[in-house]
Amino acid sequence: MPEESIETSVRIRRPIAFLYPPQPLKICPLPGELLESFPQLATFHEEALDILGWAPPLQRASTLSWPLHPTTVEQVRGAQVGVVAFSWAATQLLAEAGLVPDVVFGHSLGLHSALVASGATLITDTLAVVDRSAQFLATKHDVPEGAMVAVTGFTAEEIVGLCEKVVPAGTVFPAIVNSRRQVVVSGLADPVKRLAEYLCEKQAWGLTEIPGRLPLHTPLMEPLAEACAALIEGARCHIPHIRLIHPTTAEVVHSVSGVEWLWRGHLLGMIDFVRALEEMERLGVATYIEIGVGETLARLCRWFRRDISVLNVGKPELLERVLHARVG
């Protein structure tokens, strides 16, 4: 990189938070271009796939092409393993450049990456759990069909009030609070559809269907709690050596038991990104770096506070800029 470009690179102030996003729901640059631009990043990515023994070219290719609406078990496995493998590879590359976080947060699928980054789990165990979880999500279960829809234009409190008015009690819940004006609702398929139709009439800013057949992050997942807990069977948990923000409570997870409970129930509890950001602000976080492709969490951070400083590594030029940033 030319010397003058390094001089004009960004300055990163501590404390630093690494934010790990979920699987993208919109078309965005996939990591193939990044892997071509950064050989060491590609090496780390290959090491991650080696852990699972994903040798066939077609199987590895699935980790670089994430369909917006995966329909087969192999597509879901490839997409979810691909997201976590890339996030881990990017984290390793940043660490080699001397850039490590003070705080980590993982949103939905990104929780797995945050667990590894905090030292709470090992990448070997984590990728095995991600692969099992992907197969679990892609398999039909003996529970009523669920659905999830991201709703923009209403607060979580307003959504609760509308659910009480529009759908039967206990059928639809706020599952993910992305911002003060975007909430993901989850629940039984027909009531979710009915609520979405009502919200369209009420001129919601936007509705985005999230693929899947389970009412994730709601009490309706309770019949599958034992099966969810079994997904981490045999995986080792450790005390985090970097602050790990719980996605539901926004508390810092301090213990092995706390990590285990979090990992066992990662498909059950509501995600509250707003509370997590409030906690990170309380901890004095000065710089946020989204470790993934797209800008899902960067956009949500700006909805939280317009002047928040968020960097992203999802494009070659952005990753190059972060790698040569001045930290202080």
C-alpha positions as CSV (number, residue, x, y, z in Angstrom):
1,M,0.0,0.0,0.0
2,P,1.4,3.5,-0.9
3,E,2.9,5.3,2.1
4,E,0.6,8.4,1.6
5,S,-2.5,6.2,1.7
6,I,-1.4,4.8,5.1
7,E,-0.9,8.2,6.4
8,T,-4.5,9.2,5.5
9,S,-6.0,6.0,6.9
10,V,-8.5,6.1,9.7
11,R,-7.7,6.4,13.3
12,I,-9.2,3.9,15.7
13,R,-9.8,4.8,19.3
14,R,-10.2,2.3,22.1
15,P,-12.2,0.7,23.5
16,I,-13.0,-1.2,20.3
17,A,-16.1,-3.3,19.8
18,F,-16.2,-6.1,17.2
19,L,-19.8,-6.6,15.9
20,Y,-20.6,-9.9,14.2
21,P,-23.6,-9.7,12.0
22,P,-26.2,-12.4,11.0
23,Q,-26.4,-13.9,7.6
24,P,-27.1,-11.1,5.1
25,L,-30.7,-10.7,3.9
26,K,-29.9,-8.4,1.0
27,I,-27.6,-8.8,-2.0
28,C,-24.2,-7.6,-0.9
29,P,-20.5,-8.3,-1.9
30,L,-19.6,-11.9,-1.1
31,P,-16.3,-12.7,0.4
32,G,-14.7,-14.2,-2.8
33,E,-13.3,-10.9,-3.8
34,L,-11.8,-10.3,-0.4
35,L,-10.2,-13.8,-0.3
36,E,-8.6,-13.0,-3.7
37,S,-7.3,-9.7,-2.5
38,F,-5.9,-10.9,0.8
39,P,-4.0,-14.3,0.5
40,Q,-3.6,-14.6,4.3
41,L,-7.4,-14.1,4.7
42,A,-7.9,-16.9,2.2
43,T,-5.5,-19.1,4.1
44,F,-7.4,-18.6,7.4
45,H,-10.7,-19.3,5.6
46,E,-9.3,-22.6,4.2
47,E,-8.1,-23.5,7.7
48,A,-11.6,-23.1,9.0
49,L,-13.1,-25.3,6.3
50,D,-10.4,-27.9,6.9
51,I,-11.7,-28.2,10.5
52,L,-15.0,-29.6,9.1
53,G,-13.3,-31.6,6.4
54,W,-15.1,-29.6,3.7
55,A,-12.8,-30.7,0.9
56,P,-15.0,-31.1,-2.3
57,P,-14.8,-28.0,-4.4
58,L,-18.6,-27.7,-4.7
59,Q,-19.0,-28.0,-0.9
60,R,-16.4,-25.2,-0.3
61,A,-18.0,-23.1,-3.0
62,S,-21.2,-23.1,-1.1
63,T,-19.5,-21.1,1.7
64,L,-18.9,-18.2,-0.8
65,S,-22.3,-18.0,-2.3
66,W,-25.0,-17.3,0.3
67,P,-28.5,-17.4,-1.2
68,L,-30.9,-14.9,0.2
69,H,-33.5,-17.7,0.6
70,P,-31.7,-21.0,1.1
71,T,-34.0,-23.9,0.5
72,T,-31.9,-27.0,0.9
73,V,-30.0,-28.4,3.8
74,E,-26.7,-28.0,1.9
75,Q,-27.5,-24.4,1.1
76,V,-28.2,-23.5,4.7
77,R,-25.1,-25.4,5.9
78,G,-22.9,-23.6,3.3
79,A,-24.3,-20.2,4.1
80,Q,-24.1,-20.4,7.8
81,V,-20.7,-22.1,7.9
82,G,-19.5,-19.6,5.3
83,V,-20.6,-16.6,7.4
84,V,-18.8,-17.8,10.5
85,A,-15.7,-19.1,8.7
86,F,-15.3,-15.7,7.0
87,S,-15.8,-13.8,10.2
88,W,-13.2,-15.9,12.0
89,A,-10.7,-15.5,9.1
90,A,-11.2,-11.7,9.2
91,T,-10.8,-11.6,13.0
92,Q,-7.5,-13.6,12.7
93,L,-6.2,-11.2,10.0
94,L,-7.0,-8.2,12.1
95,A,-5.3,-9.8,15.1
96,E,-2.1,-10.4,13.0
97,A,-2.2,-6.6,12.3
98,G,-2.4,-6.0,16.1
99,L,-6.1,-5.1,16.1
100,V,-8.0,-7.0,18.8
101,P,-11.3,-6.0,20.4
102,D,-12.1,-4.9,23.9
103,V,-15.8,-5.9,23.6
104,V,-17.6,-8.3,21.3
105,F,-21.2,-8.7,20.3
106,G,-22.8,-11.3,18.0
107,H,-26.2,-10.8,16.4
108,S,-28.1,-14.1,15.8
109,L,-25.8,-16.3,13.7
110,G,-23.0,-13.8,14.6
111,L,-23.1,-15.0,18.2
112,H,-20.9,-18.0,17.3
113,S,-18.2,-15.7,15.9
114,A,-18.4,-13.5,19.0
115,L,-18.0,-16.5,21.3
116,V,-14.8,-17.5,19.5
117,A,-13.5,-13.9,19.4
118,S,-14.1,-13.5,23.2
119,G,-12.2,-16.7,24.0
120,A,-15.4,-18.4,25.3
121,T,-15.3,-21.2,22.7
122,L,-12.8,-22.7,20.3
123,I,-13.2,-22.4,16.5
124,T,-13.0,-26.2,16.2
125,D,-16.0,-26.7,18.5
126,T,-17.9,-23.7,17.2
127,L,-17.9,-24.6,13.5
128,A,-19.2,-28.1,14.5
129,V,-22.0,-26.4,16.4
130,V,-22.7,-24.1,13.5
131,D,-22.9,-27.0,11.1
132,R,-25.3,-28.9,13.4
133,S,-27.4,-25.8,14.0
134,A,-27.7,-25.2,10.2
135,Q,-28.9,-28.8,9.7
136,F,-31.3,-28.4,12.6
137,L,-32.8,-25.2,11.1
138,A,-33.1,-26.8,7.7
139,T,-34.9,-29.8,9.0
140,K,-38.7,-30.1,9.5
141,H,-39.7,-30.5,13.1
142,D,-42.8,-31.7,14.8
143,V,-44.0,-28.2,15.8
144,P,-46.4,-25.8,14.1
145,E,-44.8,-23.9,11.2
146,G,-43.3,-20.6,12.1
147,A,-42.4,-17.4,10.2
148,M,-40.3,-14.3,10.8
149,V,-40.7,-10.8,9.3
150,A,-38.6,-7.6,9.9
151,V,-40.9,-4.6,10.4
152,T,-39.6,-1.1,9.9
153,G,-41.5,1.8,11.3
154,F,-42.7,0.6,14.7
155,T,-41.2,0.3,18.1
156,A,-41.1,-3.0,20.1
157,E,-43.8,-1.6,22.4
158,E,-46.1,-0.7,19.5
159,I,-45.6,-4.2,18.0
160,V,-46.7,-5.8,21.3
161,G,-49.8,-3.6,21.4
162,L,-50.6,-4.5,17.8
163,C,-50.1,-8.2,18.4
164,E,-52.6,-8.0,21.3
165,K,-55.1,-6.3,18.9
166,V,-54.6,-8.2,15.7
167,V,-53.6,-11.8,16.4
168,P,-54.4,-14.5,19.1
169,A,-52.5,-14.2,22.3
170,G,-49.2,-16.2,22.4
171,T,-48.9,-16.6,18.6
172,V,-46.6,-13.7,17.6
173,F,-43.8,-12.0,19.5
174,P,-41.1,-9.3,19.0
175,A,-38.1,-11.6,18.5
176,I,-35.3,-9.2,17.6
177,V,-35.1,-5.5,18.4
178,N,-32.8,-4.1,15.7
179,S,-33.4,-0.5,16.4
180,R,-35.9,1.8,18.0
181,R,-37.8,1.7,14.7
182,Q,-37.2,-1.8,13.4
183,V,-38.3,-5.0,15.0
184,V,-38.3,-8.6,13.8
185,V,-41.6,-10.4,14.7
186,S,-41.6,-14.2,15.0
187,G,-44.3,-16.7,15.6
188,L,-46.8,-19.0,14.0
189,A,-46.9,-18.7,10.3
190,D,-50.6,-17.7,9.8
191,P,-50.7,-15.1,12.6
192,V,-47.4,-13.6,11.4
193,K,-48.9,-13.3,7.9
194,R,-52.0,-11.7,9.3
195,L,-50.0,-9.2,11.3
196,A,-47.8,-8.3,8.3
197,E,-50.9,-7.7,6.2
198,Y,-52.3,-5.4,8.9
199,L,-49.0,-3.5,9.1
200,C,-49.0,-3.0,5.3
201,E,-52.3,-1.3,5.7
202,K,-50.9,0.9,8.5
203,Q,-48.1,1.9,6.1
204,A,-45.1,0.3,7.8
205,W,-41.9,1.7,6.2
206,G,-40.9,-1.8,5.1
207,L,-41.5,-5.5,5.6
208,T,-38.8,-8.1,4.9
209,E,-39.5,-11.8,5.1
210,I,-36.8,-13.8,6.9
211,P,-36.4,-17.3,5.5
212,G,-37.1,-20.2,7.9
213,R,-39.9,-22.4,9.2
214,L,-39.3,-22.0,13.0
215,P,-40.6,-19.2,15.3
216,L,-37.0,-18.4,16.4
217,H,-36.2,-16.3,19.5
218,T,-39.7,-16.7,21.0
219,P,-41.3,-18.7,23.8
220,L,-42.8,-20.9,21.0
221,M,-39.4,-22.5,20.7
222,E,-39.7,-24.0,24.2
223,P,-40.8,-27.5,22.9
224,L,-37.4,-27.6,21.0
225,A,-35.3,-26.3,23.9
226,E,-33.8,-29.8,24.6
227,A,-33.0,-30.3,21.0
228,C,-31.4,-26.8,20.9
229,A,-29.3,-27.6,24.0
230,A,-28.1,-30.8,22.3
231,L,-26.5,-28.8,19.5
232,I,-23.6,-27.9,21.8
233,E,-23.1,-31.3,23.2
234,G,-19.4,-32.1,23.5
235,A,-18.4,-28.5,22.9
236,R,-16.1,-26.9,25.4
237,C,-16.8,-23.5,27.0
238,H,-14.3,-21.2,28.7
239,I,-14.3,-17.9,30.7
240,P,-14.3,-15.1,28.1
241,H,-11.1,-13.1,28.2
242,I,-12.7,-10.3,26.2
243,R,-16.0,-8.7,27.3
244,L,-18.8,-10.7,25.7
245,I,-22.2,-8.9,25.5
246,H,-25.2,-11.2,26.0
247,P,-27.6,-10.6,23.0
248,T,-30.8,-10.8,25.2
249,T,-29.9,-9.2,28.5
250,A,-27.0,-7.0,27.3
251,E,-25.1,-8.1,30.3
252,V,-21.4,-9.0,30.2
253,V,-21.0,-12.8,30.3
254,H,-18.3,-13.6,32.9
255,S,-18.5,-17.4,33.6
256,V,-18.3,-20.8,31.9
257,S,-21.9,-21.5,33.0
258,G,-23.0,-18.2,31.5
259,V,-21.4,-19.1,28.2
260,E,-23.1,-22.5,28.3
261,W,-26.5,-21.2,29.0
262,L,-26.1,-18.5,26.3
263,W,-25.0,-21.1,23.7
264,R,-27.6,-23.6,24.6
265,G,-30.4,-21.1,24.2
266,H,-29.1,-19.0,21.3
267,L,-32.1,-19.9,19.1
268,L,-34.6,-19.3,21.9
269,G,-34.1,-15.9,23.5
270,M,-35.1,-12.5,22.1
271,I,-32.2,-10.4,20.7
272,D,-32.1,-6.8,21.8
273,F,-29.4,-4.9,19.8
274,V,-30.6,-1.6,21.2
275,R,-29.9,-2.7,24.8
276,A,-26.5,-4.1,23.7
277,L,-25.5,-0.8,22.1
278,E,-26.6,1.1,25.2
279,E,-24.4,-1.2,27.3
280,M,-21.4,-0.8,24.9
281,E,-21.8,3.0,25.2
282,R,-21.9,2.6,29.0
283,L,-18.6,0.7,28.7
284,G,-17.2,3.7,26.8
285,V,-16.8,2.0,23.4
286,A,-15.3,4.5,21.0
287,T,-15.1,2.5,17.8
288,Y,-17.3,-0.2,16.3
289,I,-16.0,-2.6,13.6
290,E,-18.5,-4.9,11.8
291,I,-16.7,-8.1,11.0
292,G,-18.7,-9.4,8.0
293,V,-19.9,-8.7,4.5
294,G,-22.6,-6.1,3.9
295,E,-23.3,-3.4,6.4
296,T,-26.2,-4.8,8.4
297,L,-25.1,-3.8,11.8
298,A,-23.4,-0.6,10.7
299,R,-26.7,0.6,9.4
300,L,-28.5,-0.3,12.6
301,C,-25.9,1.4,14.6
302,R,-26.5,4.6,12.7
303,W,-30.2,4.3,13.3
304,F,-29.3,4.0,17.0
305,R,-27.2,7.2,16.9
306,R,-26.3,9.1,13.7
307,D,-22.8,10.1,14.7
308,I,-21.7,6.7,15.9
309,S,-18.3,5.6,14.5
310,V,-18.7,2.3,12.6
311,L,-16.1,0.7,10.4
312,N,-16.7,-2.3,8.1
313,V,-14.4,-4.9,6.5
314,G,-16.8,-6.3,3.9
315,K,-15.0,-4.8,0.9
316,P,-11.3,-5.0,-0.1
317,E,-10.8,-1.2,0.2
318,L,-12.5,-1.1,3.6
319,L,-10.5,-4.0,5.0
320,E,-7.3,-2.4,3.7
321,R,-8.2,0.8,5.4
322,V,-8.9,-0.9,8.8
323,L,-5.7,-3.0,8.6
324,H,-3.6,0.2,8.2
325,A,-5.5,2.2,10.7
326,R,-3.7,4.0,13.5
327,V,-4.9,2.6,16.9
328,G,-4.7,4.8,19.9
